[in-house]
């Protein structure tokens, strides 16, 4: 009886420390739980490894976090969470997107309708340059949760950076319509960016205004003294033009927007 109360007390302290962002204390308390109750059933102890892994990642100890996620998975092989969290470390922190794909595919096998796993898989495909697969996975995630703001945002960005501008405008508009009480400023900004780029793209017929090439096209300020600021919307359609990589490199003080 007393042992169970002590265990619950330690668990409460560990969880409160984690919630407060006191990750070193959370690591210490979850470690005490693991050391003191190493014979605890897997269905109980696996969460301690999972949460200690989250805290370890927060303090920059990615390899230790990965080991804890492996232990959590071994104790509860039916949970997708250790694989998802391992993938986030591998992809977001370490840039190992090929390894992240493996973990995410395992997570999705365990829980096929998990939107976070699907979205992360789409982001990993995108980071590896496979935009087609990324789009398929984002669409699959939206089939599960059509109004998911982050999935819509990431799909819109995929279209935006692929110069599929009409589709980008549509998806960003959809994100705002489906989330009327969460008008995310990044979505609002990127919708404006997509609309402006669409206007320029249609005006210049998707071709370099200098040589007429349709390869390696980018958006460029017309004025040589213009300063491109990627963190905020600048300029009108009349300030922008399409240039190919070759013509852009020959234009002194060119600024890509």
C-alpha positions in Angstrom: 0.0 0.0 0.0 2.7 2.5 1.1 4.8 1.4 -1.9 2.1 2.3 -4.3 1.5 5.7 -2.7 5.2 6.5 -2.9 5.3 5.4 -6.5 2.3 7.6 -7.4 3.8 10.5 -5.4 7.1 10.2 -7.4 5.1 10.0 -10.7 3.1 13.1 -9.8 6.3 15.1 -9.1 7.9 13.9 -12.3 4.9 14.8 -14.4 4.5 18.2 -12.8 8.2 19.0 -13.4 7.8 18.0 -17.0 4.7 20.2 -17.4 6.5 23.2 -15.9 9.4 22.7 -18.3 11.8 21.7 -15.5 13.3 19.0 -17.6 16.4 18.2 -15.5 14.1 17.6 -12.5 11.7 15.5 -14.6 14.6 13.4 -15.9 15.8 12.8 -12.3 12.3 11.8 -11.0 11.5 9.5 -13.9 15.0 7.9 -13.4 14.2 7.3 -9.8 10.9 5.6 -10.8 12.7 3.4 -13.3 15.5 2.5 -10.8 13.1 1.8 -7.9 10.4 -0.1 -9.9 12.4 -1.9 -12.6 10.2 -4.9 -12.2 7.0 -2.9 -12.8 4.7 -4.3 -15.6 5.6 -3.1 -19.0 2.2 -1.4 -19.5 3.1 0.9 -16.6 6.9 1.4 -16.9 7.0 2.0 -20.7 5.4 5.5 -20.1 8.2 6.4 -17.7 10.8 5.7 -20.4 8.6 7.6 -23.0 8.3 10.7 -20.8 12.0 10.6 -19.7 12.8 10.4 -23.4 10.7 13.6 -24.1 12.6 15.4 -21.3 16.0 14.2 -22.5 15.2 15.5 -26.0 14.2 18.8 -24.5 17.7 19.2 -23.0 19.5 18.2 -26.2 20.3 14.6 -25.3 18.9 13.1 -28.5 20.8 9.8 -28.3 19.7 9.1 -24.8 16.1 10.0 -25.8 16.3 7.4 -28.6 17.5 4.7 -26.2 14.5 5.5 -23.9 12.1 5.3 -26.9 13.6 1.9 -27.8 13.1 0.7 -24.3 9.5 2.0 -24.2 8.8 0.2 -27.5 10.3 -3.0 -26.1 8.0 -2.8 -23.1 4.9 -2.0 -25.1 5.4 -3.1 -28.7 1.8 -2.2 -29.6 2.2 1.5 -29.0 2.9 3.8 -31.9 4.2 6.6 -29.6 7.8 5.5 -29.1 8.2 5.2 -32.9 6.7 8.6 -33.5 8.8 10.3 -30.9 12.0 8.5 -32.2 11.1 9.8 -35.7 10.8 13.4 -34.5 14.3 13.2 -33.0 15.8 11.5 -36.1 14.1 13.9 -38.6 13.7 17.2 -36.9 16.8 17.2 -34.6 19.3 15.0 -36.5 18.3 15.4 -40.1 18.2 11.6 -40.6 15.0 11.6 -42.6 15.6 8.2 -44.1 15.7 6.6 -40.6 12.7 8.7 -39.5 10.7 7.2 -42.4 11.3 3.7 -41.0 10.1 4.7 -37.6 7.1 6.5 -39.0 6.0 3.7 -41.2 6.1 1.4 -38.1 4.1 3.9 -36.1 1.5 4.0 -38.9 1.3 0.2 -39.1 0.5 0.2 -35.4 -2.0 3.1 -35.6 -3.0 3.8 -39.3 -5.2 6.8 -38.5 -2.8 8.7 -36.3 -2.7 12.2 -37.9 0.5 13.3 -36.2 2.4 10.2 -37.6 1.0 10.8 -41.1 1.9 14.5 -41.0 5.4 13.7 -39.9 5.7 11.1 -42.6 4.7 13.7 -45.2 7.2 16.2 -43.8 10.0 13.5 -44.0 9.1 12.7 -47.6 9.2 16.4 -48.4 12.6 16.8 -46.7 13.9 14.0 -48.9 12.5 15.7 -52.0 9.7 13.2 -52.7 6.9 15.8 -53.1 4.5 13.3 -54.7 4.6 10.9 -51.7 4.4 13.9 -49.3 1.3 15.1 -51.0 -0.3 11.6 -50.8 0.4 11.3 -47.1 -0.9 14.8 -46.3 -4.1 14.0 -48.3 -4.4 10.7 -46.3 -4.1 12.6 -43.0 -6.8 15.1 -44.2 -9.0 12.1 -44.9 -8.8 11.3 -41.2 -9.1 14.9 -40.0 -10.2 17.3 -42.7 -9.8 20.5 -40.6 -6.4 19.7 -39.2 -4.7 23.1 -39.4 -1.1 22.0 -39.4 -1.7 19.4 -42.1 -3.4 22.0 -44.3 -0.6 24.4 -43.6 2.1 21.9 -44.6 0.2 20.8 -47.7 -0.3 24.5 -48.7 3.4 25.1 -48.2 4.2 22.0 -50.4 2.1 23.5 -53.2 3.5 27.0 -52.6 7.1 25.9 -53.0 6.2 23.7 -56.0 4.7 26.7 -57.7 1.3 25.0 -57.7 -0.1 28.3 -56.7 -3.8 28.0 -57.4 -3.8 24.8 -55.2 -1.8 26.6 -52.5 -4.3 29.4 -52.4 -7.2 26.9 -52.2 -5.6 25.0 -49.3 -4.7 28.0 -47.3 -8.2 29.4 -47.7 -9.6 26.0 -46.7 -7.4 26.1 -43.5 -8.9 29.5 -42.5 -12.5 28.6 -43.4 -12.3 25.3 -41.4 -10.7 26.9 -38.4 -12.6 30.2 -38.0 -11.5 30.6 -34.4 -7.8 29.9 -35.1 -6.7 32.4 -37.8 -3.1 31.3 -37.6 -0.9 34.2 -38.8 1.4 31.9 -40.7 -1.5 30.6 -42.7 -2.8 34.2 -43.3 0.6 35.3 -44.5 1.2 32.4 -46.8 -2.2 32.8 -48.3 -1.3 36.4 -49.2 2.1 35.2 -50.5 0.4 32.5 -52.6 -2.1 35.0 -54.1 0.6 37.4 -55.0 2.9 34.7 -56.5 -0.1 33.4 -58.5 -0.7 36.8 -60.0 2.9 37.2 -61.0 3.1 33.6 -62.3 0.0 34.1 -64.5 1.2 37.5 -65.7 4.6 36.1 -66.7 3.1 32.9 -68.1 5.4 30.8 -65.8 8.5 31.7 -67.8 11.7 33.8 -67.3 11.0 37.3 -68.5 14.6 37.6 -69.8 15.0 34.4 -71.9 11.6 32.7 -71.9 12.9 29.5 -70.1 10.5 27.6 -67.9 13.2 25.8 -66.0 14.5 26.7 -62.5 12.1 29.6 -62.2 12.2 31.9 -59.1 10.4 35.0 -57.9 12.8 38.1 -58.0 12.4 41.7 -57.1 12.7 43.9 -60.2 14.6 46.7 -58.5 18.3 46.0 -57.8 18.1 48.0 -54.6 15.1 46.2 -53.2 15.6 44.2 -50.0 13.8 40.8 -49.8 12.6 39.9 -46.4 11.4 36.3 -46.2 9.8 36.9 -42.8 7.1 39.3 -44.0 5.1 40.0 -47.1 6.7 42.7 -49.2 5.9 44.2 -52.6 3.1 44.2 -55.2 2.9 42.1 -58.3 4.4 45.0 -60.2 7.5 44.8 -58.0 8.2 41.1 -58.8 9.2 39.1 -61.9 10.1 35.6 -62.9 13.7 34.8 -63.7 15.4 31.5 -64.4 18.5 30.5 -62.4 20.9 31.5 -65.2 19.4 35.0 -65.7 19.1 35.6 -62.0 22.8 34.8 -61.4 23.7 37.4 -64.0 21.6 40.1 -62.4 23.6 42.1 -59.9 22.3 42.4 -56.4 19.4 40.1 -57.3 17.1 39.3 -54.4 14.9 36.1 -54.4 11.6 36.5 -52.7 
